[in-house]
Amino acid sequence: MAARPTGVKADRNERVLKISWDDGRESVYPFAGLRAVCPCVECKGGHDNMGGPADPAQVRDAPDSGITVSNLQAVGAYALQFFWSDGHDSGIYTWDYLRQSDPALAE
């Protein structure tokens, strides 16, 4: 069974999303990295590019563009939807997608 979150916090001062997982891991995602790997069809460049995992190194190394999280919302029990300060809000980040995108996996 895949790991599931036990806590989620968007820290606007540090500009990171923190997720605690039920297996004890804590993941810390820079906002810029999450925005860079938005899984929506527009950001992925079409339906043919959908479904693959994000590159954790891209999440870790994305340059800070100043974009921040305006709002964050649960999508059922399986994902998060981000509302970005640039007006973008169509990406649905599943728990599995977020777990596979953990910047610590790039090390």
N, CA, C and O atoms as CSV, one atom per row, in Angstrom:
chain,resi,resn,atom,element,x,y,z
A,1,MET,N,N,0.843,-1.183,0.000
A,1,MET,CA,C,0.000,0.000,0.000
A,1,MET,C,C,0.890,1.248,0.000
A,1,MET,O,O,1.885,1.300,0.722
A,2,ALA,N,N,0.541,2.226,-0.788
A,2,ALA,CA,C,1.303,3.464,-0.898
A,2,ALA,C,C,1.168,4.296,0.371
A,2,ALA,O,O,0.154,4.242,1.068
A,3,ALA,N,N,2.209,5.064,0.651
A,3,ALA,CA,C,2.192,5.951,1.808
A,3,ALA,C,C,1.104,7.006,1.640
A,3,ALA,O,O,0.826,7.457,0.529
A,4,ARG,N,N,0.503,7.386,2.739
A,4,ARG,CA,C,-0.540,8.407,2.742
A,4,ARG,C,C,-0.149,9.516,3.714
A,4,ARG,O,O,0.555,9.265,4.692
A,5,PRO,N,N,-0.600,10.734,3.452
A,5,PRO,CA,C,-0.231,11.860,4.306
A,5,PRO,C,C,-0.947,11.822,5.652
A,5,PRO,O,O,-2.094,11.389,5.764
A,6,THR,N,N,-0.234,12.285,6.657
A,6,THR,CA,C,-0.844,12.466,7.978
A,6,THR,C,C,-0.920,13.942,8.338
A,6,THR,O,O,-1.602,14.318,9.292
A,7,GLY,N,N,-0.218,14.781,7.573
A,7,GLY,CA,C,-0.255,16.220,7.800
A,7,GLY,C,C,0.253,16.961,6.584
A,7,GLY,O,O,1.175,16.505,5.907
A,8,VAL,N,N,-0.350,18.108,6.306
A,8,VAL,CA,C,0.033,18.947,5.173
A,8,VAL,C,C,0.050,20.392,5.644
A,8,VAL,O,O,-0.901,20.864,6.268
A,9,LYS,N,N,1.146,21.094,5.337
A,9,LYS,CA,C,1.232,22.506,5.721
A,9,LYS,C,C,1.909,23.299,4.614
A,9,LYS,O,O,3.015,22.967,4.186
A,10,ALA,N,N,1.245,24.340,4.158
A,10,ALA,CA,C,1.846,25.284,3.219
A,10,ALA,C,C,2.443,26.416,4.044
A,10,ALA,O,O,1.711,27.209,4.635
A,11,ASP,N,N,3.758,26.493,4.085
A,11,ASP,CA,C,4.454,27.526,4.854
A,11,ASP,C,C,4.818,28.670,3.903
A,11,ASP,O,O,5.797,28.588,3.161
A,12,ARG,N,N,4.024,29.722,3.938
A,12,ARG,CA,C,4.226,30.836,3.008
A,12,ARG,C,C,5.469,31.643,3.336
A,12,ARG,O,O,6.038,32.270,2.443
A,13,ASN,N,N,5.910,31.647,4.592
A,13,ASN,CA,C,7.138,32.359,4.952
A,13,ASN,C,C,8.361,31.658,4.384
A,13,ASN,O,O,9.254,32.303,3.835
A,14,GLU,N,N,8.399,30.335,4.516
A,14,GLU,CA,C,9.521,29.560,3.981
A,14,GLU,C,C,9.340,29.221,2.505
A,14,GLU,O,O,10.280,28.783,1.842
A,15,ARG,N,N,8.121,29.427,1.992
A,15,ARG,CA,C,7.783,29.155,0.599
A,15,ARG,C,C,7.957,27.676,0.250
A,15,ARG,O,O,8.522,27.316,-0.783
A,16,VAL,N,N,7.444,26.829,1.163
A,16,VAL,CA,C,7.511,25.384,0.964
A,16,VAL,C,C,6.202,24.730,1.397
A,16,VAL,O,O,5.442,25.271,2.200
A,17,LEU,N,N,5.968,23.541,0.831
A,17,LEU,CA,C,4.894,22.672,1.273
A,17,LEU,C,C,5.540,21.540,2.057
A,17,LEU,O,O,6.503,20.929,1.593
A,18,LYS,N,N,5.013,21.259,3.246
A,18,LYS,CA,C,5.532,20.176,4.075
A,18,LYS,C,C,4.455,19.108,4.201
A,18,LYS,O,O,3.310,19.398,4.548
A,19,ILE,N,N,4.839,17.873,3.913
A,19,ILE,CA,C,3.917,16.748,4.063
A,19,ILE,C,C,4.547,15.718,4.976
A,19,ILE,O,O,5.675,15.281,4.746
A,20,SER,N,N,3.816,15.328,6.016
A,20,SER,CA,C,4.202,14.207,6.878
A,20,SER,C,C,3.458,12.984,6.370
A,20,SER,O,O,2.260,13.043,6.093
A,21,TRP,N,N,4.179,11.872,6.250
A,21,TRP,CA,C,3.606,10.638,5.708
A,21,TRP,C,C,3.442,9.592,6.803
A,21,TRP,O,O,4.125,9.636,7.826
A,22,ASP,N,N,2.540,8.660,6.579
A,22,ASP,CA,C,2.238,7.654,7.595
A,22,ASP,C,C,3.365,6.649,7.825
A,22,ASP,O,O,3.280,5.837,8.747
A,23,ASP,N,N,4.415,6.687,7.011
A,23,ASP,CA,C,5.566,5.818,7.238
A,23,ASP,C,C,6.700,6.552,7.952
A,23,ASP,O,O,7.802,6.019,8.079
A,24,GLY,N,N,6.429,7.791,8.425
A,24,GLY,CA,C,7.408,8.552,9.187
A,24,GLY,C,C,8.216,9.558,8.388
A,24,GLY,O,O,8.893,10.398,8.982
A,25,ARG,N,N,8.172,9.506,7.093
A,25,ARG,CA,C,8.925,10.447,6.266
A,25,ARG,C,C,8.248,11.812,6.288
A,25,ARG,O,O,7.024,11.915,6.358
A,26,GLU,N,N,9.072,12.860,6.226
A,26,GLU,CA,C,8.543,14.206,6.011
A,26,GLU,C,C,9.156,14.735,4.726
A,26,GLU,O,O,10.377,14.717,4.569
A,27,SER,N,N,8.333,15.201,3.817
A,27,SER,CA,C,8.781,15.750,2.542
A,27,SER,C,C,8.601,17.260,2.570
A,27,SER,O,O,7.604,17.771,3.079
A,28,VAL,N,N,9.580,17.966,2.017
A,28,VAL,CA,C,9.534,19.423,1.952
A,28,VAL,C,C,9.737,19.816,0.485
A,28,VAL,O,O,10.770,19.517,-0.114
A,29,TYR,N,N,8.738,20.487,-0.075
A,29,TYR,CA,C,8.714,20.849,-1.488
A,29,TYR,C,C,8.752,22.361,-1.645
A,29,TYR,O,O,7.859,23.040,-1.139
A,30,PRO,N,N,9.752,22.918,-2.328
A,30,PRO,CA,C,9.720,24.354,-2.621
A,30,PRO,C,C,8.520,24.679,-3.524
A,30,PRO,O,O,8.216,23.929,-4.451
A,31,PHE,N,N,7.851,25.788,-3.251
A,31,PHE,CA,C,6.723,26.186,-4.089
A,31,PHE,C,C,7.134,26.262,-5.564
A,31,PHE,O,O,6.402,25.804,-6.442
A,32,ALA,N,N,8.309,26.844,-5.829
A,32,ALA,CA,C,8.757,26.997,-7.221
A,32,ALA,C,C,8.865,25.644,-7.915
A,32,ALA,O,O,8.518,25.513,-9.089
A,33,GLY,N,N,9.344,24.645,-7.191
A,33,GLY,CA,C,9.477,23.314,-7.770
A,33,GLY,C,C,8.142,22.675,-8.061
A,33,GLY,O,O,7.965,22.047,-9.104
A,34,LEU,N,N,7.197,22.829,-7.148
A,34,LEU,CA,C,5.862,22.277,-7.379
A,34,LEU,C,C,5.189,22.956,-8.563
A,34,LEU,O,O,4.533,22.297,-9.370
A,35,ARG,N,N,5.349,24.258,-8.668
A,35,ARG,CA,C,4.750,24.966,-9.804
A,35,ARG,C,C,5.399,24.512,-11.108
A,35,ARG,O,O,4.722,24.386,-12.129
A,36,ALA,N,N,6.704,24.266,-11.077
A,36,ALA,CA,C,7.437,23.862,-12.279
A,36,ALA,C,C,7.003,22.493,-12.795
A,36,ALA,O,O,7.099,22.223,-13.992
A,37,VAL,N,N,6.523,21.625,-11.894
A,37,VAL,CA,C,6.134,20.269,-12.313
A,37,VAL,C,C,4.619,20.082,-12.277
A,37,VAL,O,O,4.133,18.966,-12.094
A,38,CYS,N,N,3.881,21.166,-12.450
A,38,CYS,CA,C,2.413,21.065,-12.462
A,38,CYS,C,C,1.985,19.955,-13.418
A,38,CYS,O,O,2.415,19.924,-14.570
A,39,PRO,N,N,1.131,19.037,-12.935
A,39,PRO,CA,C,0.751,17.887,-13.757
A,39,PRO,C,C,-0.420,18.113,-14.709
A,39,PRO,O,O,-0.909,17.154,-15.307
A,40,CYS,N,N,-0.882,19.350,-14.865
A,40,CYS,CA,C,-2.044,19.572,-15.732
A,40,CYS,C,C,-1.667,19.435,-17.210
A,40,CYS,O,O,-0.492,19.501,-17.572
A,41,VAL,N,N,-2.668,19.247,-18.040
A,41,VAL,CA,C,-2.455,19.037,-19.472
A,41,VAL,C,C,-1.792,20.247,-20.130
A,41,VAL,O,O,-0.966,20.089,-21.028
A,42,GLU,N,N,-2.146,21.435,-19.693
A,42,GLU,CA,C,-1.548,22.642,-20.264
A,42,GLU,C,C,-0.044,22.698,-19.975
A,42,GLU,O,O,0.756,22.965,-20.871
A,43,CYS,N,N,0.328,22.446,-18.730
A,43,CYS,CA,C,1.737,22.513,-18.346
A,43,CYS,C,C,2.544,21.339,-18.900
A,43,CYS,O,O,3.730,21.483,-19.195
A,44,LYS,N,N,1.913,20.197,-19.038
A,44,LYS,CA,C,2.598,19.009,-19.568
A,44,LYS,C,C,2.727,19.049,-21.086
A,44,LYS,O,O,3.486,18.268,-21.660
A,45,GLY,N,N,2.003,19.939,-21.739
A,45,GLY,CA,C,2.118,20.059,-23.179
A,45,GLY,C,C,1.252,19.095,-23.969
A,45,GLY,O,O,1.597,18.722,-25.090
A,46,GLY,N,N,0.137,18.692,-23.394
A,46,GLY,CA,C,-0.801,17.832,-24.112
A,46,GLY,C,C,-1.035,16.507,-23.411
A,46,GLY,O,O,-0.275,16.101,-22.532
A,47,HIS,N,N,-2.097,15.849,-23.820
A,47,HIS,CA,C,-2.514,14.601,-23.191
A,47,HIS,C,C,-1.486,13.486,-23.345
A,47,HIS,O,O,-1.391,12.623,-22.473
A,48,ASP,N,N,-0.720,13.482,-24.423
A,48,ASP,CA,C,0.273,12.430,-24.646
A,48,ASP,C,C,1.372,12.438,-23.582
A,48,ASP,O,O,2.041,11.425,-23.379
A,49,ASN,N,N,1.563,13.559,-22.910
A,49,ASN,CA,C,2.633,13.692,-21.916
A,49,ASN,C,C,2.145,13.519,-20.485
A,49,ASN,O,O,2.910,13.712,-19.540
A,50,MET,N,N,0.887,13.161,-20.323
A,50,MET,CA,C,0.288,13.056,-18.992
A,50,MET,C,C,0.638,11.726,-18.334
A,50,MET,O,O,0.954,10.747,-19.011
A,51,GLY,N,N,0.576,11.706,-17.013
A,51,GLY,CA,C,0.635,10.465,-16.269
A,51,GLY,C,C,1.978,10.068,-15.711
A,51,GLY,O,O,2.036,9.226,-14.815
A,52,GLY,N,N,3.050,10.633,-16.200
A,52,GLY,CA,C,4.362,10.243,-15.691
A,52,GLY,C,C,4.716,10.984,-14.422
A,52,GLY,O,O,4.136,12.025,-14.116
A,53,PRO,N,N,5.669,10.444,-13.686
A,53,PRO,CA,C,6.097,11.115,-12.452
A,53,PRO,C,C,6.923,12.359,-12.763
A,53,PRO,O,O,7.511,12.480,-13.838
A,54,ALA,N,N,6.956,13.260,-11.823
A,54,ALA,CA,C,7.803,14.450,-11.941
A,54,ALA,C,C,9.237,14.064,-11.600
A,54,ALA,O,O,9.482,13.068,-10.919
A,55,ASP,N,N,10.167,14.858,-12.080
A,55,ASP,CA,C,11.578,14.667,-11.767
A,55,ASP,C,C,11.864,15.358,-10.429
A,55,ASP,O,O,11.752,16.581,-10.340
A,56,PRO,N,N,12.230,14.601,-9.389
A,56,PRO,CA,C,12.505,15.224,-8.086
A,56,PRO,C,C,13.598,16.288,-8.150
A,56,PRO,O,O,13.571,17.251,-7.383
A,57,ALA,N,N,14.553,16.121,-9.054
A,57,ALA,CA,C,15.610,17.128,-9.192
A,57,ALA,C,C,15.037,18.442,-9.719
A,57,ALA,O,O,15.501,19.515,-9.333
A,58,GLN,N,N,14.037,18.372,-10.593
A,58,GLN,CA,C,13.406,19.587,-11.095
A,58,GLN,C,C,12.647,20.289,-9.971
A,58,GLN,O,O,12.633,21.519,-9.903
A,59,VAL,N,N,12.020,19.516,-9.095
A,59,VAL,CA,C,11.331,20.104,-7.937
A,59,VAL,C,C,12.355,20.785,-7.032
A,59,VAL,O,O,12.130,21.901,-6.564
A,60,ARG,N,N,13.465,20.119,-6.790
A,60,ARG,CA,C,14.507,20.647,-5.904
A,60,ARG,C,C,15.186,21.882,-6.487
A,60,ARG,O,O,15.461,22.838,-5.762
A,61,ASP,N,N,15.460,21.868,-7.801
A,61,ASP,CA,C,16.333,22.867,-8.413
A,61,ASP,C,C,15.619,23.994,-9.158
A,61,ASP,O,O,16.287,24.866,-9.714
A,62,ALA,N,N,14.306,24.003,-9.188
A,62,ALA,CA,C,13.592,25.057,-9.926
A,62,ALA,C,C,13.936,26.420,-9.343
A,62,ALA,O,O,13.908,26.600,-8.125
A,63,PRO,N,N,14.261,27.381,-10.203
A,63,PRO,CA,C,14.561,28.728,-9.702
A,63,PRO,C,C,13.312,29.370,-9.099
A,63,PRO,O,O,12.201,29.186,-9.595
A,64,ASP,N,N,13.514,30.113,-8.042
A,64,ASP,CA,C,12.391,30.764,-7.369
A,64,ASP,C,C,11.880,31.905,-8.234
A,64,ASP,O,O,12.578,32.896,-8.447
A,65,SER,N,N,10.673,31.758,-8.724
A,65,SER,CA,C,10.068,32.747,-9.614
A,65,SER,C,C,9.234,33.774,-8.852
A,65,SER,O,O,8.713,34.715,-9.450
A,66,GLY,N,N,9.104,33.602,-7.548
A,66,GLY,CA,C,8.287,34.505,-6.748
A,66,GLY,C,C,6.833,34.090,-6.669
A,66,GLY,O,O,6.056,34.691,-5.927
A,67,ILE,N,N,6.450,33.063,-7.428
A,67,ILE,CA,C,5.071,32.568,-7.382
A,67,ILE,C,C,4.857,31.871,-6.042
A,67,ILE,O,O,5.718,31.135,-5.559
A,68,THR,N,N,3.709,32.116,-5.466
A,68,THR,CA,C,3.394,31.508,-4.179
A,68,THR,C,C,2.032,30.822,-4.239
A,68,THR,O,O,1.300,30.952,-5.220
A,69,VAL,N,N,1.712,30.103,-3.194
A,69,VAL,CA,C,0.424,29.427,-3.089
A,69,VAL,C,C,-0.581,30.412,-2.499
A,69,VAL,O,O,-0.413,30.892,-1.378
A,70,SER,N,N,-1.621,30.705,-3.265
A,70,SER,CA,C,-2.693,31.568,-2.773
A,70,SER,C,C,-3.679,30.785,-1.931
A,70,SER,O,O,-4.214,31.290,-0.944
A,71,ASN,N,N,-3.919,29.513,-2.343
A,71,ASN,CA,C,-4.839,28.643,-1.620
A,71,ASN,C,C,-4.475,27.206,-1.957
A,71,ASN,O,O,-3.831,26.932,-2.970
A,72,LEU,N,N,-4.892,26.309,-1.102
A,72,LEU,CA,C,-4.628,24.886,-1.249
A,72,LEU,C,C,-5.891,24.157,-0.831
A,72,LEU,O,O,-6.500,24.486,0.187
A,73,GLN,N,N,-6.282,23.163,-1.620
A,73,GLN,CA,C,-7.550,22.486,-1.350
A,73,GLN,C,C,-7.397,20.989,-1.567
A,73,GLN,O,O,-6.757,20.557,-2.525
A,74,ALA,N,N,-7.981,20.204,-0.684
A,74,ALA,CA,C,-8.009,18.755,-0.868
A,74,ALA,C,C,-8.962,18.414,-2.003
A,74,ALA,O,O,-10.008,19.041,-2.171
A,75,VAL,N,N,-8.577,17.410,-2.776
A,75,VAL,CA,C,-9.439,16.868,-3.831
A,75,VAL,C,C,-9.758,15.443,-3.400
A,75,VAL,O,O,-8.942,14.532,-3.544
A,76,GLY,N,N,-10.951,15.275,-2.873
A,76,GLY,CA,C,-11.309,13.972,-2.315
A,76,GLY,C,C,-10.284,13.561,-1.282
A,76,GLY,O,O,-9.795,14.389,-0.513
A,77,ALA,N,N,-9.963,12.282,-1.266
A,77,ALA,CA,C,-8.954,11.761,-0.345
A,77,ALA,C,C,-7.678,11.381,-1.085
A,77,ALA,O,O,-6.839,10.659,-0.546
A,78,TYR,N,N,-7.526,11.871,-2.337
A,78,TYR,CA,C,-6.414,11.383,-3.141
A,78,TYR,C,C,-5.461,12.452,-3.672
A,78,TYR,O,O,-4.444,12.107,-4.274
A,79,ALA,N,N,-5.754,13.733,-3.471
A,79,ALA,CA,C,-4.918,14.744,-4.116
A,79,ALA,C,C,-5.075,16.120,-3.486
A,79,ALA,O,O,-5.926,16.347,-2.626
A,80,LEU,N,N,-4.211,17.037,-3.951
A,80,LEU,CA,C,-4.284,18.456,-3.607
A,80,LEU,C,C,-4.407,19.270,-4.880
A,80,LEU,O,O,-3.848,18.919,-5.919
A,81,GLN,N,N,-5.142,20.357,-4.779
A,81,GLN,CA,C,-5.203,21.327,-5.865
A,81,GLN,C,C,-4.598,22.619,-5.345
A,81,GLN,O,O,-4.991,23.126,-4.294
A,82,PHE,N,N,-3.640,23.145,-6.090
A,82,PHE,CA,C,-2.978,24.387,-5.732
A,82,PHE,C,C,-3.600,25.530,-6.513
A,82,PHE,O,O,-3.934,25.394,-7.690
A,83,PHE,N,N,-3.747,26.643,-5.845
A,83,PHE,CA,C,-4.166,27.887,-6.474
A,83,PHE,C,C,-2.960,28.811,-6.358
A,83,PHE,O,O,-2.644,29.317,-5.281
A,84,TRP,N,N,-2.290,29.021,-7.502
A,84,TRP,CA,C,-1.029,29.759,-7.530
A,84,TRP,C,C,-1.279,31.247,-7.714
A,84,TRP,O,O,-2.294,31.661,-8.272
A,85,SER,N,N,-0.333,32.038,-7.234
A,85,SER,CA,C,-0.464,33.493,-7.316
A,85,SER,C,C,-0.411,34.009,-8.752
A,85,SER,O,O,-0.757,35.166,-8.993
A,86,ASP,N,N,0.012,33.186,-9.710
A,86,ASP,CA,C,0.006,33.600,-11.115
A,86,ASP,C,C,-1.341,33.317,-11.785
A,86,ASP,O,O,-1.496,33.521,-12.989
A,87,GLY,N,N,-2.315,32.846,-10.995
A,87,GLY,CA,C,-3.657,32.588,-11.509
A,87,GLY,C,C,-3.891,31.163,-11.973
A,87,GLY,O,O,-5.020,30.804,-12.309
A,88,HIS,N,N,-2.855,30.350,-11.997
A,88,HIS,CA,C,-2.994,28.967,-12.462
A,88,HIS,C,C,-3.580,28.106,-11.342
A,88,HIS,O,O,-3.195,28.239,-10.180
A,89,ASP,N,N,-4.520,27.216,-11.704
A,89,ASP,CA,C,-5.139,26.380,-10.667
A,89,ASP,C,C,-5.670,25.049,-11.203
A,89,ASP,O,O,-6.494,24.416,-10.541
A,90,SER,N,N,-5.229,24.612,-12.366
A,90,SER,CA,C,-5.825,23.400,-12.946
A,90,SER,C,C,-5.057,22.118,-12.646
A,90,SER,O,O,-5.508,21.040,-13.034
A,91,GLY,N,N,-3.935,22.197,-11.983
A,91,GLY,CA,C,-3.165,20.992,-11.666
A,91,GLY,C,C,-3.710,20.265,-10.451
A,91,GLY,O,O,-3.957,20.873,-9.410
A,92,ILE,N,N,-3.897,18.960,-10.589
A,92,ILE,CA,C,-4.305,18.101,-9.470
A,92,ILE,C,C,-3.110,17.210,-9.142
A,92,ILE,O,O,-2.721,16.364,-9.947
A,93,TYR,N,N,-2.540,17.400,-7.973
A,93,TYR,CA,C,-1.340,16.690,-7.537
A,93,TYR,C,C,-1.769,15.538,-6.640
A,93,TYR,O,O,-2.136,15.757,-5.486
A,94,THR,N,N,-1.728,14.313,-7.155
A,94,THR,CA,C,-2.123,13.166,-6.339
A,94,THR,C,C,-1.067,12.914,-5.270
A,94,THR,O,O,0.071,13.370,-5.385
A,95,TRP,N,N,-1.454,12.191,-4.241
A,95,TRP,CA,C,-0.496,11.842,-3.188
A,95,TRP,C,C,0.668,11.053,-3.769
A,95,TRP,O,O,1.818,11.285,-3.395
A,96,ASP,N,N,0.390,10.122,-4.680
A,96,ASP,CA,C,1.468,9.341,-5.296
A,96,ASP,C,C,2.404,10.246,-6.096
A,96,ASP,O,O,3.623,10.089,-6.035
A,97,TYR,N,N,1.839,11.186,-6.840
A,97,TYR,CA,C,2.653,12.122,-7.624
A,97,TYR,C,C,3.552,12.939,-6.699
A,97,TYR,O,O,4.736,13.124,-6.979
A,98,LEU,N,N,2.985,13.425,-5.599
A,98,LEU,CA,C,3.770,14.206,-4.645
A,98,LEU,C,C,4.856,13.342,-3.995
A,98,LEU,O,O,5.996,13.784,-3.850
A,99,ARG,N,N,4.519,12.165,-3.620
A,99,ARG,CA,C,5.506,11.278,-2.979
A,99,ARG,C,C,6.668,11.003,-3.930
A,99,ARG,O,O,7.828,11.046,-3.518
A,100,GLN,N,N,6.368,10.719,-5.197
A,100,GLN,CA,C,7.400,10.437,-6.188
A,100,GLN,C,C,8.206,11.684,-6.546
A,100,GLN,O,O,9.308,11.574,-7.082
A,101,SER,N,N,7.664,12.870,-6.254
A,101,SER,CA,C,8.308,14.136,-6.576
A,101,SER,C,C,9.151,14.674,-5.436
A,101,SER,O,O,9.735,15.750,-5.565
A,102,ASP,N,N,9.231,13.973,-4.345
A,102,ASP,CA,C,9.953,14.420,-3.159
A,102,ASP,C,C,11.380,14.822,-3.540
A,102,ASP,O,O,12.138,13.995,-4.045
A,103,PRO,N,N,11.754,16.083,-3.302
A,103,PRO,CA,C,13.100,16.538,-3.664
A,103,PRO,C,C,14.213,15.720,-3.001
A,103,PRO,O,O,15.313,15.632,-3.545
A,104,ALA,N,N,13.951,15.132,-1.853
A,104,ALA,CA,C,14.980,14.326,-1.182
A,104,ALA,C,C,15.351,13.093,-2.018
A,104,ALA,O,O,16.435,12.535,-1.841
A,105,LEU,N,N,14.478,12.669,-2.911
A,105,LEU,CA,C,14.783,11.516,-3.762
A,105,LEU,C,C,15.795,11.853,-4.844
A,105,LEU,O,O,16.340,10.952,-5.482
A,106,ALA,N,N,16.053,13.129,-5.060
A,106,ALA,CA,C,17.004,13.560,-6.091
A,106,ALA,C,C,18.447,13.476,-5.592
A,106,ALA,O,O,19.386,13.596,-6.378
A,107,GLU,N,N,18.616,13.274,-4.313
A,107,GLU,CA,C,19.971,13.271,-3.742
A,107,GLU,C,C,20.657,11.953,-3.913
A,107,GLU,O,O,21.800,11.793,-3.486
